[in-house]
Amino acid sequence: MSENRSVSVSTLSHNDLPPLHPAYHFNGSNYPHWAQLVRTTLKGCNKVNHIEQKSPTKDDPSFKVWDIEDSIIITWLWNSMTPEISRNCFFFSTAKEIWEHLQQIYFVKQNIPACYELENRIMNTKQGALSVIDYYMNLNGLWNELDQYNLNFKMECHEDNATLRQFIERSRVFKFLSGLNSEFNHIRVRILEKDKLPSLLEAFNIVRGEESRVLGSAKSSSEDCWCGYCGKSNHNIEMCFKLHGKEKVLARVGGFKGLSKKGTNQSVKDSEIVKDGMVLPQGEGMFSKPLSKEELERLQALMDSLNKPSSTYSGFCFEEDDWKC
């Protein structure tokens, strides 16, 4: 009697099966990911037998509890699909029937079009604007999905299986390296010149370490650009206007070179624009925006006055009588 009572209590409730994130709901095109989530969730609840094993017979003492738990799993499966797919699964009797029905329709171990699409995406995946870790994770996700379609590739012996895995690993290292940006060319060469080709994870860690080193150096360089005299950033003590004077700093970098000979239709050279005591590259100073017509006219008048020869006046002071007509 005590044994019968122990099997009459369900160990599964609706709260034991967490709702899947909407992004992972089965929509007909993401079966491998959805199936993996379902299988893992049921395995965590010790209920994966509901989709992998036959149901007990109705005269079995455990059938009542099993039937209650299976109904909970069926409802959870419905809620993990889009309405268009779940409507076609309403009249199956068990969770296993739903599982097998979807597997037969949406998953084929030798799905040639799906494998071709995955291989094509892998081939065209490049680092681009991605960080090394994001690029690696994108590739790794595609490879994991492709592996689901290649589960039927079985080797006859352990040695052959190990050789196949080494071949796949080698090709994936080559693909990872070939898709990196050009700034990692020297790291790519260094990895390929090794006597023993590193594993995919080892190659990733080498490249990621180089990325961290470069980013750290760039951050350190930007922090070093600080003036110890005036306490301002973005320039060092050698370029400080407050210490050396604006004219001397600009003369040192060519800031006034040929200024009086330039016309208004000429662009200012790099390092000739000054802001907040700092020499800025072109496009970051006062001329980063187009000048208006009035501003151009005033600038033209100023340039004309600078172009007048210095002999237009005489004497020791600039009195009205000193100016010549």
C-alpha positions as CSV (number, residue, x, y, z in Angstrom):
1,M,0.0,0.0,0.0
2,S,2.7,2.4,0.9
3,E,4.5,1.8,-2.4
4,N,1.2,2.6,-4.4
5,R,0.7,5.8,-2.4
6,S,4.3,6.9,-3.3
7,V,3.7,6.7,-7.0
8,S,0.4,8.5,-6.8
9,V,2.1,11.9,-6.0
10,S,3.3,14.0,-8.9
11,T,6.7,15.4,-8.7
12,L,6.2,17.9,-11.5
13,S,4.3,21.2,-11.4
14,H,3.8,24.0,-14.0
15,N,6.3,26.1,-12.1
16,D,9.0,23.5,-12.6
17,L,9.0,24.2,-16.3
18,P,10.1,27.8,-16.9
19,P,8.7,29.6,-20.0
20,L,11.1,29.9,-22.9
21,H,12.2,33.3,-23.9
22,P,10.0,34.5,-26.9
23,A,13.2,34.8,-29.0
24,Y,13.5,31.0,-28.7
25,H,9.9,30.0,-29.4
26,F,9.7,27.4,-32.1
27,N,8.8,29.2,-35.4
28,G,9.6,26.4,-37.9
29,S,13.1,27.6,-38.8
30,N,14.9,27.2,-35.4
31,Y,14.2,23.6,-34.6
32,P,17.8,22.6,-33.5
33,H,17.9,25.4,-30.9
34,W,14.4,24.9,-29.7
35,A,14.8,21.1,-29.4
36,Q,18.0,21.5,-27.5
37,L,16.3,23.9,-25.0
38,V,13.3,21.5,-24.6
39,R,15.5,18.5,-24.1
40,T,17.8,20.2,-21.6
41,T,14.9,21.6,-19.6
42,L,13.1,18.3,-19.3
43,K,16.4,16.6,-18.4
44,G,16.9,19.1,-15.6
45,C,13.5,18.1,-14.2
46,N,14.2,14.4,-14.7
47,K,11.4,14.2,-17.1
48,V,13.1,13.7,-20.5
49,N,11.7,10.2,-20.6
50,H,8.3,11.8,-21.6
51,I,9.8,12.5,-25.1
52,E,12.2,9.6,-25.4
53,Q,10.4,6.5,-23.9
54,K,7.1,4.8,-24.3
55,S,4.3,5.7,-22.0
56,P,3.3,3.2,-19.3
57,T,0.1,1.2,-19.9
58,K,-3.1,2.4,-18.4
59,D,-3.2,-0.5,-15.9
60,D,0.2,0.4,-14.7
61,P,0.1,1.9,-11.1
62,S,2.3,4.8,-12.2
63,F,0.1,5.7,-15.2
64,K,-2.0,8.3,-13.4
65,V,0.9,10.3,-12.1
66,W,2.7,9.9,-15.5
67,D,-0.4,11.1,-17.3
68,I,-0.7,14.2,-15.1
69,E,2.9,15.1,-15.7
70,D,2.7,14.5,-19.4
71,S,-0.3,16.8,-19.6
72,I,1.8,19.5,-17.9
73,I,4.6,19.0,-20.4
74,I,2.2,19.0,-23.4
75,T,0.9,22.4,-22.3
76,W,4.4,23.7,-21.8
77,L,5.3,22.5,-25.3
78,W,2.3,24.3,-26.8
79,N,3.3,27.5,-25.1
80,S,6.9,27.2,-26.5
81,M,5.7,27.4,-30.1
82,T,4.1,29.9,-32.3
83,P,0.3,29.7,-32.5
84,E,0.5,28.5,-36.1
85,I,2.6,25.4,-35.1
86,S,1.0,24.7,-31.8
87,R,-2.5,24.5,-33.4
88,N,-1.3,21.5,-35.4
89,C,-0.2,19.7,-32.2
90,F,-3.4,20.1,-30.1
91,F,-4.8,16.6,-30.8
92,F,-1.8,14.5,-30.0
93,S,-2.2,12.3,-26.9
94,T,1.3,12.4,-25.5
95,A,4.3,14.7,-25.4
96,K,6.3,12.0,-27.2
97,E,3.8,12.1,-30.1
98,I,4.2,15.9,-30.4
99,W,8.0,15.5,-30.2
100,E,8.2,12.9,-32.9
101,H,5.8,14.7,-35.2
102,L,7.9,17.9,-35.1
103,Q,11.1,16.0,-35.5
104,Q,9.9,14.2,-38.6
105,I,8.8,17.4,-40.2
106,Y,11.4,19.9,-39.2
107,F,14.6,17.9,-38.6
108,V,16.4,15.8,-41.1
109,K,19.8,14.5,-40.2
110,Q,20.9,14.9,-43.8
111,N,19.2,18.2,-44.5
112,I,21.4,19.2,-47.4
113,P,19.9,22.7,-48.0
114,A,20.2,23.6,-44.3
115,C,23.8,22.3,-44.3
116,Y,24.6,24.3,-47.4
117,E,23.1,27.5,-45.9
118,L,25.1,27.1,-42.7
119,E,28.3,26.4,-44.6
120,N,27.7,29.5,-46.7
121,R,27.2,31.7,-43.6
122,I,30.3,30.3,-42.0
123,M,32.3,31.0,-45.2
124,N,31.1,34.6,-45.4
125,T,31.5,35.4,-41.7
126,K,34.2,38.0,-41.1
127,Q,35.3,39.9,-38.0
128,G,34.6,43.4,-39.4
129,A,33.5,45.7,-36.6
130,L,33.1,42.9,-34.1
131,S,35.4,42.2,-31.2
132,V,37.4,39.1,-31.3
133,I,35.2,37.3,-28.8
134,D,32.0,38.3,-30.6
135,Y,33.4,37.1,-33.9
136,Y,34.5,33.8,-32.4
137,M,31.1,33.3,-30.7
138,N,29.3,33.9,-34.0
139,L,31.4,31.3,-35.7
140,N,31.1,28.8,-32.9
141,G,27.3,29.1,-32.8
142,L,27.1,28.3,-36.5
143,W,29.5,25.3,-36.1
144,N,27.5,23.9,-33.2
145,E,24.3,24.2,-35.3
146,L,26.0,22.5,-38.2
147,D,27.2,19.6,-36.0
148,Q,23.6,18.8,-35.2
149,Y,23.1,17.8,-38.8
150,N,26.3,15.8,-38.9
151,L,25.5,13.4,-36.0
152,N,25.1,10.5,-38.4
153,F,28.7,10.6,-39.4
154,K,30.1,7.6,-37.5
155,M,33.6,6.2,-37.8
156,E,34.2,2.5,-37.5
157,C,36.9,2.8,-34.9
158,H,38.1,5.2,-32.2
159,E,41.3,6.1,-34.2
160,D,39.3,7.1,-37.3
161,N,36.9,9.2,-35.1
162,A,39.8,11.0,-33.5
163,T,41.3,11.7,-37.0
164,L,38.0,13.1,-38.2
165,R,37.8,15.4,-35.2
166,Q,41.3,16.7,-35.7
167,F,40.6,17.4,-39.4
168,I,37.4,19.4,-38.5
169,E,39.3,21.3,-35.8
170,R,42.1,22.1,-38.2
171,S,39.8,23.5,-40.8
172,R,38.0,25.6,-38.2
173,V,41.2,27.1,-37.0
174,F,42.0,28.1,-40.5
175,K,38.5,29.7,-41.0
176,F,38.8,31.6,-37.7
177,L,42.2,33.0,-38.7
178,S,41.2,33.9,-42.2
179,G,38.2,36.0,-41.1
180,L,40.2,38.2,-38.7
181,N,40.9,41.8,-39.6
182,S,44.2,42.9,-41.1
183,E,45.6,44.3,-37.9
184,F,46.0,40.6,-36.7
185,N,48.1,39.6,-39.7
186,H,51.2,39.2,-37.6
187,I,49.4,37.1,-35.1
188,R,48.0,34.9,-37.9
189,V,51.5,34.3,-39.3
190,R,52.8,33.5,-35.8
191,I,50.2,30.9,-35.2
192,L,50.6,29.3,-38.6
193,E,54.3,29.1,-38.2
194,K,54.1,27.0,-35.0
195,D,55.4,23.4,-35.3
196,K,52.1,22.2,-33.9
197,L,48.9,24.0,-34.9
198,P,47.0,25.2,-31.8
199,S,43.5,24.1,-31.2
200,L,40.6,26.4,-32.0
201,L,40.3,27.6,-28.4
202,E,44.1,28.1,-28.1
203,A,44.1,30.2,-31.3
204,F,41.2,32.3,-30.1
205,N,43.0,32.9,-26.7
206,I,46.2,34.0,-28.5
207,V,44.3,36.5,-30.7
208,R,42.1,37.7,-27.9
209,G,45.3,38.3,-25.8
210,E,46.8,40.5,-28.6
211,E,43.5,42.5,-28.9
212,S,43.6,43.1,-25.1
213,R,47.2,44.2,-25.3
214,V,46.5,46.7,-28.2
215,L,43.5,48.1,-26.5
216,G,45.4,48.5,-23.2
217,S,48.3,50.3,-25.0
218,A,45.8,52.7,-26.7
219,K,44.2,53.5,-23.4
220,S,47.5,54.1,-21.8
221,S,48.6,56.4,-24.6
222,S,45.5,58.5,-24.3
223,E,46.0,58.8,-20.5
224,D,49.6,59.9,-21.0
225,C,48.5,62.9,-23.2
226,W,48.3,65.3,-20.2
227,C,50.1,68.5,-19.5
228,G,51.9,68.6,-16.2
229,Y,52.2,72.4,-16.3
230,C,48.6,73.6,-16.8
231,G,46.9,70.4,-15.7
232,K,44.8,70.1,-18.8
233,S,44.4,66.9,-21.0
234,N,44.8,66.4,-24.7
235,H,48.2,68.0,-24.9
236,N,51.6,67.6,-23.3
237,I,53.9,70.1,-21.6
238,E,55.8,70.7,-24.9
239,M,52.6,71.9,-26.6
240,C,51.3,74.0,-23.7
241,F,50.3,77.6,-24.7
242,K,50.3,78.8,-21.2
243,L,53.9,77.8,-20.7
244,H,55.5,78.6,-24.1
245,G,53.0,81.0,-25.6
246,K,50.7,80.3,-28.5
247,E,52.9,81.8,-31.2
248,K,55.9,79.7,-30.2
249,V,53.9,76.5,-30.1
250,L,52.2,77.2,-33.5
251,A,55.5,78.2,-35.0
252,R,57.0,74.9,-33.8
253,V,54.3,72.8,-35.5
254,G,54.1,75.1,-38.6
255,G,50.8,76.7,-37.5
256,F,51.7,80.2,-39.0
257,K,53.6,78.9,-41.9
258,G,52.3,80.6,-45.1
259,L,49.2,81.9,-43.3
260,S,49.5,85.4,-44.8
261,K,49.8,83.9,-48.3
262,K,46.7,81.7,-48.1
263,G,43.5,82.6,-49.8
264,T,40.1,82.1,-48.3
265,N,39.3,79.2,-50.6
266,Q,42.2,77.1,-49.2
267,S,41.7,74.6,-46.4
268,V,43.7,74.9,-43.2
269,K,46.4,72.3,-42.8
270,D,46.5,69.7,-40.1
271,S,47.6,71.0,-36.7
272,E,46.8,74.7,-37.6
273,I,43.6,74.9,-35.6
274,V,43.8,75.8,-32.0
275,K,41.2,75.2,-29.2
276,D,41.6,75.5,-25.4
277,G,45.4,75.7,-25.6
278,M,45.7,72.6,-27.8
279,V,46.6,72.1,-31.4
280,L,43.9,70.1,-33.0
281,P,43.9,68.1,-36.3
282,Q,41.8,69.4,-39.1
283,G,38.1,69.2,-38.7
284,E,38.1,69.5,-34.9
285,G,38.4,73.3,-34.5
286,M,36.6,76.4,-35.5
287,F,36.5,75.5,-39.2
288,S,34.8,72.2,-38.7
289,K,31.6,73.8,-39.9
290,P,31.1,75.7,-43.2
291,L,31.6,79.5,-42.9
292,S,28.7,81.8,-43.8
293,K,28.9,84.5,-46.5
294,E,29.4,87.3,-43.9
295,E,32.1,85.3,-42.1
296,L,33.9,84.7,-45.4
297,E,33.8,88.4,-46.2
298,R,35.2,89.4,-42.8
299,L,37.9,86.8,-43.2
300,Q,38.7,88.1,-46.7
301,A,39.1,91.6,-45.3
302,L,41.3,90.4,-42.5
303,M,43.5,88.5,-45.0
304,D,43.7,91.6,-47.2
305,S,44.9,93.7,-44.3
306,L,47.6,91.2,-43.4
307,N,48.8,91.1,-47.0
308,K,49.5,94.9,-47.1
309,P,53.3,95.6,-47.0
310,S,54.7,96.8,-43.7
311,S,56.1,100.0,-45.3
312,T,52.6,101.7,-45.4
313,Y,53.4,103.6,-42.3
314,S,56.4,105.5,-40.9
315,G,57.5,107.0,-37.6
316,F,57.7,105.6,-34.1
317,C,54.1,105.5,-33.3
318,F,50.9,104.9,-35.2
319,E,49.4,108.4,-35.3
320,E,46.9,109.5,-38.0
321,D,49.7,111.7,-39.7
322,D,52.0,108.7,-39.9
323,W,49.8,106.8,-42.4
324,K,50.5,107.5,-46.1
325,C,47.9,107.7,-48.7
